[in-house]
């Protein structure tokens, strides 16, 4: 099969941008994994939308279990140039999540995407957030300061939206410690917007790599307590992604051709007993969603989230919102609720 690409100049430029960021990030992560002999610590996995007719994507998945708990660096481009029934022309995205094995090194999530309509209008979506299992105030300041430096005009709004989006009402806390989120962003010109997306991506990668390297240098031998705290945090991370994350849910509702990739943000293991305790904190019908999630999770400690479990979880989330479409209003949002590809008819 062959992945076709969108035809517009802006979509092609956005695709080149996110692929460049993807390759740069993977190359930097390979250095941390110690690939001195040139061996990659990431496996390339390709997927196709409608057998490639409407695009697809490539993700790089970490294979070095001595360095990464889970890591996935994904690029996708979906387009409808040959489908006159759609008002959406294309959606091009980089979406990445890194969960280091060492609990002292924080997780990071980044999403940069360009959405273009057939009437020529388009906008960017930019997200970046630092997610530590063991909080480090200095790392949080470094990350936030880098975001301020690269986006001084946008930072205040982006940080406010990010704090709203990544808040978990049931647990009365945020998922991470530094959040940046711009939705449907258009600035002064196409070039300045493109430059912002590029510069933000590079800045996030570089500051995260510095934080990651310093963490494993300072804490080469984590304690059992450190790993227990990480397991609890990874449980919270899965809880937020599956019950609140609008991007994850939208991707699952649009199609089922990349469920494993969409679920690439989930950590390798969680505490099922802890997750079960949070059911009483959820109002209907989200308590039913958590029931379904718990039902397909293995009864083991720690609870392994492998590919078969990811597929089962994807189906639970998809079926829940198909049966309870009004529950979508309970999902995370910033100032703007983003449309899904399915909304563009």
N, C-alpha and C positions, 0 to 999 in steps of 0.2 A: 504493500500500500504506500501511497504517497500523500504527504500533507500539503495541500494547496495553501497559498498565502493570500492575504487580502491585497487588493489592487491599488488602493490609494497611496499616495506619497507619504502622508502622515502615518498611516498604519505600518507601512514598510519601515519608516524611520523608527517608530516606536518598537517594532519587532527587533530591529538591529540593536537598539538601546538595551532592551531587557535581556537579549542574548549576550551582549557584551558584559553586562552586570553579572549575569549568571556565571559565565565562564571565569570572570575575575574572582568572584566569591569562591567558587569551587577551587580555583588555583590557590587561593589564600588558605582555605581550610585544609587542603592537601599538605601545605607546608606545616601546619600544626600537627597533622597526623604523622609527620616525619617521613614523607614519601621521598626520601633522598635518592632512591634509585629510579625515580620517575614513574613509579607505580601509583595509580590513582586509588584513593580511598573512597571513591564514589562510582556507583554503577549507573549508566545511562539507561533510562526506561522511556520508550516512546509510546504515545497513545494517539488515537485517531478519532476525530469527530465525524460520524457518519462515513466511516472508512476513508477519511481524509478529504472528502468532498468539501467539508466546511472547516477544514483545518485540524487542529489537535495540539499536541505539545510534546515537550521533552522535559523530563525531570531527572535530576541527579540525586541518588539516594546513597547515604553513607553506608559503607560496608565495614568500617573499622570500629568494632565494638569495644576496643580499648580506649577510644577517644570520645566516641559519640554514643549517647543513649539512643537518639534518633536525629537524623538530619535529612532535610529534603530541600532542594533548590529547584524550583519549577518555573518553566516558561510555557505559556500557551497563547495561541491566537485562534479565536473562533471568528468566522466571517460568513456573511450571507450575500455575497456579491451576485450569486446566481439564483437567489430566492426572492422574487419580487414581492412576496407576501410580508416580508420583514422590513421594518423601518430601521433596524440596526444594521449597520454596515459591517462593523468588526469590533472585537474586544481583545486587546493584547495585554498580557500581564506577566509580571514576575511576582511570584509568591514563594516565600521561603521561611522555614522555621528550623532553627538549630537548637537541639537539646544536648548539651555536653554530658558526658558520663560523670565527670567530676562535679559534685554538687556545688562547689564554690564558684564555678564558672556559670554565669547566667545564661538562660535561653534568650534567643532573640527572634522576633518576627518582623518581616518586612514585606510590604506589598506595594508595587508600583504598576499602574495600569493606565492604558489609553483606550477610551471608548469613543467610537465614531458612528454618527448616524448617517443615513443615506442623503439627508439634506445638507450634509457638509459640516454640521455642527459636531463638536467633540469636546471631551473634557478628560482630566486626569484624576486618578484616585491615588493618594499616597499615604502610606501607613508605616510607622516604625515604632517598636516598643521593646523595652528591655524587661525581661521576666526572670528574676532571680529566685532560686529556691532558698538560698541563704542571702539575705539582704546585705548589700555593701553600699553604704552611703556615698563613698567616693566614686564608685563605678556609676551610680545613678547620676551624680553631678556631671561626671565626664560625658556621659551619653547625652544628657539634656543640653549641656553647653555646646556640644557639637551640632545638635539640631538647631539651636538658636543661631549659631554662627552661619550655618548653611542656608537658613530660611528666616532671617531676622524679621522680615515683614509679615510672614505667615505664622510664626511660631506661637504667638499668644492664642490665636484662634485654633490652631492645630492641636495645641496641648489641651485646651479646654474641651474640644470635641473628643480627643483621645481619652481623656479622663472620664467622660460620659460613656463612651463606647465600651471601655474595658472595665466598667464597674459591674460588680456581681451583686445585685440587690439582696438575694437570698442569704449571702454570706457577709454582706455589709463590708466589702473590701474590693480593692482593684485586683486585676490579674497581675499587673506588673507595677513598676515604679517610675517609669518614664514613658509617656505616650505621645504620639504625633499622628494626627489623622486629618487629612483634607479630602473632602468628598465633592465630586463634580466641580473640580477646581479649574478655573480659567483665570489667567492673570492679565498682564498688559499686552502680551503678544505670544504667538505660537512659539517663537524662538526662546523667549524668556521662560515660558512654561516647560519647554523641552529641557532647557538647561537646568531648571530647578529639579526636575525629575532625575536627571543624570547626576547632578551634584549631590542631591540627597542620597541617592543609592550608593555612590562612592563613599560619602562621608560615613554613612551607617556601617558599611562593610569595614572600613578602616578603623573606626573607633571600637567597633565590636571585637575585631581581631586583637586590638591592643588590650582590651579588657579581658578577653578569653585567655590570652597568653600570660598576662600578669597573674590571673587567678590560679592557673595550674602551676605556675612557677612558685607562687607563695604558699600554695596548699597542695603539695604533691601526694599527700597521704590522708585522704578524707577519713573521718571516723564513721563508725556505724551509726551514730546519732545524726551525722551529716546526711548519710544515705536515707535514713528514715524520714528526715525533714524533706528531702528531695522527693521521696515517694508520696508524701502528703501533698506537696506542691504540685506534682504531676497529676495527682488526682483532681485537684482544683482546676488545673489547666484543661483536662479533659471535660470536666463539668462545664466550664465556661464555653468551650468550643461547641459542645453538643447541645447545650440548652440555650445559648445566647448568640453565638456568632452568626451574624446575618450572611456574611460571605460564604461560609461553609454550607449553610442551609440553602442558599440560593443556587449554589453549584449543584447540590444534590437534587434539587427540584427540577432543574432545567434538563438534566439527562443523567444516565447511569453508566456512561462510557469511560469515566475516570474516577470511580469511587475510591480506589486505593490511593490515587494521587491527591484527591480532595481531603482524604483523611490522613495525609502525610504529616499534618501538624501534631498528631497525637503521640505522646511519649510511649516508650516501650512497655512500661509497667505502671499500674496504679494500685491503690488500696481499695478493694471492692467494699469492705466493711465500712470504711470512712465515707465512701460515696453513698452508700445506702443510708447513712445517718442524715444526709441532707434532703432526703425525700420529704420529710415533714416540714421543711422550710419552703417548699414549693407549693404554690396555689394551683388549682386545677386550671387547664388540663396539663400543665407542665409536670405535675407529679406523675401523670400517666406516662409521659415521655421518659422520665427517669426510671420508672418501672420497666419499660421496654428495654432500656439500655442495660439495666441490671440483669434482665432475663437472659440476654445473649452474652454476657460476660462470663468467662470461665470461673469456676469456684476454686481458686487457688490464691495463695499469698506468697509473693505479690502476683497480681493478676496480669498475665501477659496479653498485650494488644498486638496480635500478629495480623497477617493479611486477611485471614478468614474472619477474624473478629471485626476488623475494619469494615469488611463488606457487610457483615451482619448489622453493625452499628449504622452504617449508611442507610440500609434499608429501614431500620427502625425510625430514624429521623425523617426520612422521606415519607413513609407511610403516616407518621404522626401528623405532619403538616398538611398532607393531602386530606386527612380525616378531620383536622382542626385548623382550617386556613386562617381563622381569626386569631389563632395563637401567634401568628407571625408578628402581630403588633407588640408582643411581649419581648421581641428580640432586641438586641443592642442596637443603638443608633446614635449618631452625632446630631448635627443640626439639620441634616438632610437624609431622608431615607432613600438609599440607592435603589433603582429599578433592577430587576434581574433581566437576563437575556430573554426570558419568556414574556416579560412585560412589553417588549418591543415588537408589537405586531404590525 
